[in-house]
Amino acid sequence: MGIYEKYLLPKLLNMAMKAPAMTELRQKLVPMAEGKVLEIGVGSGLNLPFYDRSVQVTGLDPSVELQSYARDVASRQGVDVEFLSEGGEEIPADDNSFDSVVMTWTLCTIPDPVAAMQEIRRVLKPEGKIIFAEHGEAPDAGVSRWQKRINPIWNVIGGGCNLNRRIEALYQDSGFAFDQIDRSYLPGPKWATYTYRGVASIR
């Protein structure tokens, strides 16, 4: 891991993910989590203040540097969190372990999103739900073309982030159905801000 990835990128990500429109979505979505919760990509802990205090959170993220921010947030907010320094492709949990999974702006960065979705399906209880917000492929052909052009560079400077993943297909092809889903551009450059958010459950 180079100096950029270890020291600068975590600071940049922490600042970028605090955008007001993203915080507003967190405020709406995260309180829907219930029971035993797995947050995939807990990152710097920006969702932690919005959990109901009745839940028990397991926060999964391979970035130890980002987790240092999240541990501070958890301590300040009094949130019960078990932190695991793992990626989403091999979740260290038994089958049917969690009532809720929370993923916000995470699926774009996981190296193997198909494997991650299969793992989520494995550890989620049959009646459980995924609460999500993700940016991905835009429906407008012109924007989509720019996403494709920019993605190779963005992937490097954005810590593995992909601009144009097909979020709905990743869920549906992994055996999930949408209980609710909304789609729109958030404020900012269109090539980076087309956002899918809602709730999904196992079909």
HELIX and SHEET records of a PDB file:
HELIX    1   1 ILE A    3  ILE A    3  1                                   1    
HELIX    2   2 TYR A    4  LEU A    8  3                                   5    
HELIX    3   3 LEU A    9  ALA A   16  1                                   8    
HELIX    4   4 PRO A   20  LEU A   29  1                                  10    
HELIX    5   5 VAL A   30  MET A   32  5                                   3    
HELIX    6   6 LEU A   48  PHE A   50  5                                   3    
HELIX    7   7 VAL A   64  GLN A   77  1                                  14    
HELIX    8   8 PRO A  113  VAL A  123  1                                  11    
HELIX    9   9 ALA A  141  ILE A  157  1                                  17    
HELIX   10  10 ILE A  167  ASP A  173  1                                   7    
HELIX   11  11 LYS A  190  THR A  193  1                                   4    
SHEET    1   A 7 VAL A  81  LEU A  84  0                                        
SHEET    2   A 7 GLN A  56  LEU A  60  1                                        
SHEET    3   A 7 LYS A  36  ILE A  40  1                                        
SHEET    4   A 7 PHE A  98  THR A 104  1                                        
SHEET    5   A 7 LEU A 124  HIS A 135  1                                        
SHEET    6   A 7 TYR A 194  ILE A 202 -1                                        
SHEET    7   A 7 PHE A 176  TYR A 185 -1                                        
END                                                                             
